[in-house]
Amino acid sequence: MHQHTKKGLASKCMLVALMFASLTPGEAQSFKGVLTQQNDNGRTGQNLSETTLTTQNVKSATFGRVFSYSVDGQIYSQPLYVPNVTIPGQGMHNVVYVETQSDSLYAFDADGLKSTPLWQVSFINRAGGITPVGCEVNGKAIIGCRVYPIYGVTATPVIDSISSTMYLFTRTNNNGTYFQSLHAIDITSGAEKLGGPVNISGSVPGSGSGSKNGMVSFDPLRDIQRVGLLLLNGTLYIAWAGSPHGWIMGYDAGTLKQTAIFNTTPNASAGGVWQSGNGLAADASGNIYAATGNALFDANTGGSDYGDTVLKFDFGLNLLAYFTPKDQACRQTHDLDVGGGGPVVLPPQPGNVPNELLIAGKGGAPCDSDPSASPIYLLNQDNLGGYNATQDQDVEEVAGSHRLSEQFRLLAGCQWRGGV
């Protein structure tokens, strides 16, 4: 449930165009862009269309920063990239989109052809009392902040290139009333679309933390949206971690109306879906995967609470299967979240288990033999394994592989801080 991120970056961040340093406007025409966190819904980070960057031209002597842009706050989301975007009155550009904790969205020329943004949108109005959500009010903490000192846009948005729409999530304080809002933004101009934004709300039956009259409700102040958004078959999926609970919700991408809702611990507390910012994952069949943090786990005895668990859903967020490690109780007690990293859906593999999934969270003593390492679980997508108190029902488990675990956690949970 906890969100372990570094607190401080300078309030004024520099966006550095590194990943686009070798692209020119006429190159990579077949590449559709980086439209979602880690480049695909499996969260593999692959770009199988790469033809420009090679081991011959990516060298320390010739590859590096070629230009930079200033932005108004910290960057925790992954910048996204779309080639050949027609900007009204400015012609066609390769565009990198950047979001900040100050609730701003920027569109920059990705080739450094302009010294200023192509456009910028601010989702606040300080003169009207609408600001990002601060960690403190009058010097007193109001929420537990792992992103300090303000929350604005934290999660990586997702872009639908067919409709030229970016789906973006903001957090705002409107004169003491807190909102979390889903926006549909025209990537050519920054204009709102589809009647957005819509403010998030929701509730499920439950007796857990904060419940009233047998219902558990979403808390727009304390539920923290950090996981990258997933766009799948016309539905947006959004996840939260917070002091009360973990949530996953579905919204129609054409109407911004809520279509599904799931609470990870309706009769307990915590169990947040944070995944170090990694997006919700999906496989080729349209199944959705998420990992939860520390909380009570009682699903094996007929309960409905899923701490430290990998969850598999259908399009309506109906739970299809799960995997919970045999030492879940130890992990819950010692803050060693399975959900410290996000699931990665692997491409089809040879052998008896063609459809596989990787997950690695936090690790260490006393739950793991190597106090500095995290276990890596290789799971069967078609049979996640459930819970077994004596033997994890996984395909393979790499225990105590510190170096590999750290590399995987960078892959599964990387966030962009302060630049590209």
N, C-alpha and C positions, 0 to 999 in steps of 0.2 A: 504494500500500500504506500509505503513512503516514497518520496520523490527525491532521490539523492542526486542533485545537480550542483555544480559550482555556483556560488552566490554571485560573484562579482565580475562584471565586465564594465568597461567605461560606459558612461551614459551616452556617449557619442561614439558610435561604432563605425568602422570603415568596412565597406563592402568591397572586397578585392576580387577582381575577375581573373581567377586562376584557371578554373576548369574550362573556360572558354578561350584561353589565351592563344590556342592554335587554330581556332575557327575563324573563318572569314565569311562575309555575307554570301559568297557564292558556293560555299562548301557545305557538305552534309545535308544536301537537299532532301534526301530520303528519310532523314531522321525526324521523327515526329516531336521529339522534345523529351524533357524530363517533366512528366506531368503529375507525378505522385511521389511520395516519400520512398526512397530506395529504388525508384525507377520502374517498378512493376508491382502488381498486387500480391505476388509471392514474397515481396521484400527481399529479393535476391541481390539487388544492387547491380545487376548485369546490364550492359548496353551491348547487345549483340550486333547493333548497327554501326558501331564505331569503326571508322576507316581513316580518320585524320590523325589521332594520337597514336604514336607507335613508340617502340623502345628506341628507335633511332632518333626521333625528334624530341622526346621527353627526357631531357638531360639537365642537370643542375646548371650547366653553363648557359643554356639557351631557354630554359623553361622557368617561368616565374611570374611575378606580378608585372602586368603591363599597364594597368590603370586602376583607379579606385574611385568609389563614390562614398559620400557621407550619408548616413541615415540618422534618425532621431532617437535611437534607443538600441537596446540589446536585441540580438538575433538568436532565437532558439529554434525556430523552424528551419527546414531545409529550403533554400531558394529553389524555385522551379524555373524551367526554361522552355520557351516555345519559339521555333524559328518562323520567319516569314509572316509576321503579324502586321496587318495594315492598321496603323494608328491614324485616326482622323486628323487630317491637316498636316501630317508629318511623314506620310509614305510608309514603306514597308521596312520593318526592322526585325532582327533577331532580338528577343526580349528575355531578360531575366527578371523574375518577380520576387520581391523581398518583403518580408513582414517583420514588424518589430513589437517589442513589449509596450511601446507607446501607442499601440493600436493604429499603426500606419501601414499602408500598403504602397509599395513603390514598383513602377515599371521602368527598368533601365535598359538602354541599348547595350546588348551583351558584347558588342564588339568595340565599345568605347568610342563610338562615333559622335556622341553628344556628351557634353560636360554636366548636364543637368538631367533630371528624370524626364522620361517621355510623358509621364503623368504620376501624380501622387494623390492618394486618398487618405484622409484622416477620419477615423470613426469616433472621434471625441469632439467635444466642444467645451473647452475650459471656461470660456466666458459664461456659458450656460450651466456650468457645474457638472459637466459630463467628462469624466476622466478615466484612465485605466484604474484597475483595482489595486489599491495600495496595501502593503502588508501591515501597516500600522495606521491608527487614527489617534491623533494627539499624543504620539509617542508610545501608544499601547498596541501590542500585536492583536490583530483581529482574526488572522488566519495563520496557519503554519506555512511559511514561505520558503520554498527551495529555490524559487526564482525571485531574486531580490533586486530592487525594492518594490517593483510593480509587476502585475500581470496584465498583459494585453493580448496579443496574438502569440500563443506559445506553440500550438500544434502546426504541423505542415499541412497546408491546404491541398486540394486536389483540383486538377483542371480537366474539363471535358473539351477536347480540341474540336470536336464536331460542332458544338454549339458555341464555342469560344467563351465558355463560362468557367470561372474559378469559384469553388465553394470554400468559404473562409469562415473561421470561427473567432469571435471577439469576446472579450470580457470588459465590462464597463461599470463604473460607479456613477449613477445618475442621482446626484444630490442625496446620497445616503441609501438609495435603493440599488440593488445589484442585479445586473443582467448578464446572461450569457446568450449570445446571438449567432445565428447561422445566416451568412450572407451569400448571395449569388451575384458575382461581379463579372461584368463584361470585360474581358481581358484586353480589348482594344481601347477602352476609354476609362475604365474604372467605375462606370455607372452601375447602380444596383439594378438587378433583374428579378423577375418572377415575384414581384411584390415584396421582396425582402427588405430588411432582415426580419427573421422570426425569432422570438425569444423562446428559450428552451424551458420546458416544464415537463413533469411526468410523475407518476406514482405507481406503486405496485402493492399488492397485499403483503403484509409482513409485520413482525413484532420486534424488529431489530432497532438499532440505535436511531433515536429521533422519531420513532413511529408514533402516530396519533390515530386513535380509533381504528386500529388494525391496518393502517396504511403507512408505507414508507414513501416519502416524497423527495424529489430532487431538490438539492440546496444550491441555488445559483451563486452563493458566496463561497461555500466550503468544498463543493465538488469541483475538482480541478481537471480541466480538459487539456491533455498533453499529447495523447496518442494521435499520430497522423491519420487524417480522414481517409476513408475507403469509399470509392465510387464503384459500384458493382451492379450491372444489369438494371440501371435506372434508379438505384437506391443509394443514398449516402448513409454510411455507418460511422457513428461517432462514439468515442469511449471516454470515460472519466475515472479518475481516482480522487478520493477526498477523505476527509475525516469521517464522514458518516458511512459511505458505501462506494462500491464500484458500480458503474452503470455502462450499458451499451444501448444505443438507440438507433433506429432507422428512420430516414426521412426521404420522401419522394423527391427525386432530383428535378422533377418538372414543376412541382407545386410547393415544395418545401413544407409539406404536411407530414406529421409524424405517422409512421407506419408500424413500428415495432419498438418494444422496450424490454430490457432484461436487467435485473439487479443481481449482482454476484453474491450478496449476503443479506437477503431480505429479513432473516431472523437473527442476524448477528450484527457485526460492524466491520469496517475496513474491507479488505479484499479488492483494492483498487486496480483498475486496468491502466497502468502507466507505461510499462515496457521501455523505459528510457527514451520515450518519444517515438519509438518505432511504430509504424502504422499497423492497424488491423490487417491481417493477411487473408488471402482467398486463394482457393485452388481452381483448377480448370473446370470443375463441376459446379462451381458457384457456392461451395461451402466456405464458411468464415471461421477464422481462428483468432483467439485472444488468450492472453496469459494473465493471471491474477497475482496479486501480492498477498502479504500476510493477513490471515484471518482464520476463523474457525472453518474446518472442513468436516462436514457430516453427511455428505451425499451418499456415502457407502452404507449408512444406516437409515436411509430414508429421508434425510434432511434436504435442505435446499441451499446450503451455504458452501461456497467453493473457494476457500482460501488456497493459495499456492497451487493453482491448477491450470492446465491448458484446456481450453474449452473449444468445442466444435459446434457450429450452428448452421441451420439452413437460412434461407433468405429472410424468413420471418422471425429470426432470432429464437427459434425453437432449438433447445439444446439436443444435439444428436449423440455426442460422446464426450469423454473427458479423459485426461491423464493427470494423476496426482502421485507424486513420489512417495515411497513407503515411509520416508522420514519427514513427512509434512509437519507433524507436531513439533519436531525439533526446529524446523525452519520457521514456523510461526513464532515460536518462543524467542528465537535469536535473530529475528529480522533478516532472514536469508531468503528473500522473495524468489520464488520460481519466476515470477513476472518481472524480474529486474531487467530482462531482455525480452524482445518480441519474437514470436514464431517466424521461422523462415520456411516457406514451402519450396522444396527442392524440385528441380525439373525431373521428369520421369527417369528412373534408375534401372539398370539391368538387374536381374536376379529375381528372387522370390517375392521381394517387397518393392514394387516399382514406384509406389507413391509414398514419399517420405517427408518428414517434417523435422526441423531442428529447433531446439529451444535450450537456452542457457541463461540462467538468472544470476543471482548472487550466491556466493559460497564461502565456506570457511569453517573454523572450529566453532562448536563441537560437532556439527552435523557432517562435516567432510574430513577425510583423513589428512588432506593437505590444507592447512589453515589459510593458505593464500590462494586457493583455487576454487573454481566453480565447476560442477559437473555439467557435461553436455549430454542431453538426451536426444537420441535419434528415434523418432516415433513413426509408426505406421499410420498414415492418414486414414486408412480404411478400417483400422482397429486401434484406437489410441491407447487402449490398455486399461483404462479405469484406475482402480486403486487396489493394490495388493500389499498387505502389511509386512510381508516377508520378502517379496521379490518384485521389483519393478517390471511391469509387462511392456518393456520397450524393445526396439530392435537391437540397439546397442547403447552403451553408456560409457563415456570417457570420463573417468573419475580422476581428479587431481591433476588435470592437465592445465597448469596455470597459463602457460604461454598461449596455447590454443584457445583456452577459454577467453582470455583477454582479446584475442583477435576476433573471436566470434562475437563477443559483446560489442566490439566496435562496429561490426557488420550489422548486428541485429538491433543495436540501440543507439547508433550514432546520431548526434544532432549537430547542427551547424551553429557555431558560436562566433559571432563577430565578423564573419566573412565567408567567402566562397573559396 
